[in-house]
């Protein structure tokens, strides 16, 4: 069987094109969806402001993970290893929550 590739026309409205800067991600999930809140934490302020929320199915979340892994690998092949401050995730930013009970 020949696998056909589907072409998708993606529209990027001007009000979305500038994007949002985020240095903090909060992720929650239920059996039917993943919720990704992207926020901005400013130095000296105890409060972070959510600038974008994405809601997706578990299958789409897993697809996003695989796509990010592939793109990070390609980036590092071209530009070198991405170094993490302190050797790992920081206290504020993108990290895995403690899932142990």
Secondary structure by P-SEA (a helix, b strand, c coil): cbbbbbbbbbbbcccccbbbbbcbbbbbbcccbbbbbbbbbccccccccccbbbbbcaaaaaaaaaaaaaaaaaaaacccccccccccccccccccccccc
